[in-house]
Amino acid sequence: MKNDILIVLAAAVLSAVLCAAAIPLLRRVKAGQPILGYVKEHEQKSGTPTMGGVAFLLAAALCAFFFGLYADRHVVVAVSFGLASAAVGFLDDFLKLRYRRNLGLRSYQKIVFQIVLALIAGVYCYVSERTHVNIPFSHLSVDFGLWIIPAVAFVFVATVNCVNLTDGLDGLAASVGFWYFAAFAALIALAAGGAAPLSRLSLVLCGVLAGYLLFNTYRASVFMGDTGSLGLGGFAVSVAALSGNLLYIAVIGVLFVCSGISVILQVIYYKKTGRRIFRMAPLHHHFQEMGYSESKIVFAYSLVTAAAGLICVYFAL
């Protein structure tokens, strides 16, 4: 328990230090975020430094090394997929900044990269015999066998993009991510009967997100960018898949899922009828258009995620 507390504190401090160092550097290289024109509430945020995800993801990788987590090959793989996803986001952010527009990689280009990573992740789970998937709210599991490959691949692409879509308000993706990884840390530790490498990696991610939130809560001094949100999504699905908790993503990460589904529904309904279901998608922008403040929306999302996590942990006891 003492080591677990130390991991979270050390990760938070290192993340905060790296973020504090990164912000003036990002300003110096003019890494300001172009803001979407139709989100009028965010006009004043134009020029806020982006790509802050580099700082907290680097902190996560370093902390995993300092605390000896790389002795476990599944941690190495999880970190590799998280950083590989972040690399796709970094390229996207770089192109946005290079051409001073809110369009980096084309959607199909990002999807191709993600599908390749997703298939590799699925194959890894199969060859490493990580094919059993735990059923939420029970002590049962199902062996997916060869079907683990398409299952992991689908969930990988879906999760990474849903986390990316949730990164739309100050502190939103990071706050939801903090409670998401806290819940997974507890679930994995319970299943292992104590400390487990993937559980401690989840604690590292809790810590680095806490440190990053010092600079990302309203009004944000830095944004995580696609570097951070895609990397965060990569870590989110890797930890879940490698621990046998793939289906828990839809429960603990329910608001990640809602962000993705709200966009899909909005696009389909608008193409068919010319009308909108939501005032704006993703869902958090709908609530913002209804008059709720960013801070209130972030708190509500955090509360729901924490509650979902506690319910899952309760049933796992």
N, C-alpha and C positions, 0 to 999 in steps of 0.2 A: 504493500500500500504506500509506504514512504517513497519507494522508487517511482511509483505511478504519479504521485503528487509532484515529485521533482521533475519528472519528464514534462508534465504540463507547464509548470512554472518556467523551466529552462526554455521550452519551445516558445512560450509567450514572450519572454524577454528577448530572445534572439530575433524573433519575428519583428518585434517593435523596434529594435535597434536597426535592423536591415531596412525596414520601411522608412524610418526617420532618415537614414542615409540615402535612400533611393529617391525620395521626393525632390530634394534640390537638384539631384542629378537629372531626373526626368524633366524638370523645369528647364534645366540648362540646355538639354537637347531638344527642347520644344515638343515634348511628347504629350501634347494636350489632346483631350478627347473631343472629336467632332460630335456634336449633339444632333440627333434626328430632329428635323424641322417640325414634324407634327406633334412632338411632345413639348408643348409650349411651357409646361411647368418646369422644364429642365433647361430653359434657355440660359439662365444665369450660371449653369454649370459648365458651359462651353469653355474649353481650355484647361479644365482640371486635369492634372497629370494622370495618365493611364499606364497600364502594364505593371501596376503594383503587385500583381500576382507573382511576378518574378521574385520579389523579396520574400513573401511568405512561403512560396514553394521551395525556394532555396533553403530557407530556414528548416523546413520539414525534412528535406534530404540530408542536411547536415546533422540535425538532431537524431535522425534514425541511425546515422553513422556513429555519432558520439556515444549513443547508448547501446551500441552493439546489436542493433536490430537486424543488420544485414547478415548476421550469422544464419538467419532463417531465409531460405531461398524464396519463400512466398512473399516475404516483405520486399526482397529485391525486385521481384516481378511486379508487385503492386506499385512500388515507387517508379519503376521503369515505365509502366503504362500511364501513370499519372503525369510523369514528365514528358512522355511522348505526346500525350494529348495536349499538354501545355505548349509543346513545340509547334503544333498546328495552330494554336491560338496566337502564339508569338508571331508567326508568319502573317497571320491575318491582321494583327495589330500593327505590325511593321508596314504593311502595304497601305493601311488606312492613314498612318502618319506620313508615309512617304508621298502619298498623293493628296493628302489633306481632304479626305472624304470619309463618309461613314460606310464605305464598302471596301473590304479587303479581298480575301479569297471569295470566289463565287461559291454559292451554296453547294453545287455539285462537287467542287474541288474539295471542300471540307468533308463532305460525306464520303468521298472516295478514300481519303486518308483515314477517316474514322472506321470505315468498313474493314480496311486492311488490318488496323489495330484490333478491331473487334473479333475478327476471325482468328487472329493469332492468339488472342486471349481465350477464345473458346477452345481452340486446339490445345492450348497449355492446360486448361482445366481437365480436358479429357485424358491427355497423356500422363498427367500427374495424379490421376484418379481422384480429382475433386469433382466428382459427378453427382454426389448426394446433395440434395437441396432441401433445406429445412422448411417445414410448413408453418407459417405464422399462427400464433395462438394455440399451438399444440406442441407435443414432444415427438412428432412424427417427421420423417424425412422420406423423400422419394429419390430413387436412383434414376437419373435421366439417361445414363449410358451415353451413347453417341449423340443423342439429342441435346446434350449439354452444349455442343458447339453452336448450333443455331440459336439456342436459348440465350447463351451468354452474348453472342454477337448482336442479337436484336436488342437485348437489355442494355448492352454497352452503348450502342449508338443512341438509343432513346434517352438514357440517363444523361450522357454527356451533353446532349442538346437541350434537355429539359433544365439542367443546372445552368447552362448558358443563357437560356431565356429568363430564368429567375433573377439574373443579375441585371436588374433594371432600376432599382432604388438604392439609395445610400445604405449600406450595411445589410441589405436583404439576403443576398446569396451567402454571405459570410456568417450571418446570424443563424440562418436555417442550417447551414453546413456545420456550425459548431454543435448544435443539438443533435443533428444527424449522427455525427461521428461519436458524440458522447454516448448515444444509445447503442451504437455498434460496438463500442469499447466494452460496455457492460454485457451485451449479448454474447460476444465472443469469449469474454472472461468467464462467464457463467458456464458456457459449453465446455470450456477447457478445464474448469475447476480451479481457476486461478489465473495468474499472469500468463499471457500468450503474446507472441510477437505481433500478430495482426491487431490485437487489442491495444497494445502499446503504440503501434503506428497510428491507430485511431486517436489515441490520447495526444500524440504529437500534433496531429492535424487540428485537434481542439485547441491546443496551445497556440499554434501559429495563427489560427483564425482569430483568437482572442487578442493577440498582439496586433494583428492587422486592423481589427475593429477600432483600435484607438485612433486610427487615421481615416476610417471609412464610414463611421456613423455620421448622421446628418449634422452639418453639411460636410461632405467628404473632402479631405485634403488630397486623396488619391483614389483612383478606381482600379479594380483588379484587371480590367480588360478581358479580352478573350483568352489571353495567356492564363489568367487566373481562373476564369469560370470553366474553360474546357479542361484545364488541369485538375480543378476541383472535382469535376464530373468524372474524370478518369480515375482519380483516387476513390471516389464514392462507389463506383461500380466494381473496381478491383478488390477493395476490401470486402464487399458483400459477396462477390462471386467466389473468391478464394477461401472464404470462411464458411461457405455453404449456405449463406443467407441471401441468396439472390432475390427471393420473393419479398424479403423485408424492405427492399427499396421502395416498393409501391405503397407500403404502409408508413414507414418512418419518413420516407421522402415524399409523402403524399402531395405536398405543396409544390415540389419540383414537378411531379406528374401533372398537377393541375395547370401549371404554367404551360407545359407542352400541349396538353389537350385543349386548353382554351384557344391557343393559336390555331390548331388544326380545325377545330369547330368553326372558328371565326372565318377562316379562309374558305372552307367548304360551303358554309351557309351563305357567305357573301357572293360567291361565284354562282350559286344556284338562284338566289333571290334578289341580290343587289342590296340586301339589308344586313345589319349586324346584330349578332346575339349580345355581344358585350360593347360597351361604349368605346373600349379600346382593349386590345390584347397585346401582351399576356395579361392574365387576370389581375395582377397588382396594379396595372395602369387603369383598369376598369374601376377599382376601388378608389384610385387617386382622382379619377374623373368624377366620382360620386361625392368628392369633397373631403375624404379622409386624408390626414397628413401622412407624409412618408414615415415618420417615427411611429405613428399608430399602426400602420400597415405592417411595418417590420416587427413590432412587438407582437401583433396578432399572429403573424406567420411563425415567429419563434415559439410562441405559446402553444400553438397547434402541433408543431414538430416535437417540442419537448413532451407534450401530453401523449402523442402517438408513440414516442420512444418509451415512455414510462409504462404504457399499457403493454407494449411488447415485452419489456423486461419483466413485468409482473407475471405474465403468462409463461415466461421462460423459467421462473423460479421453481 
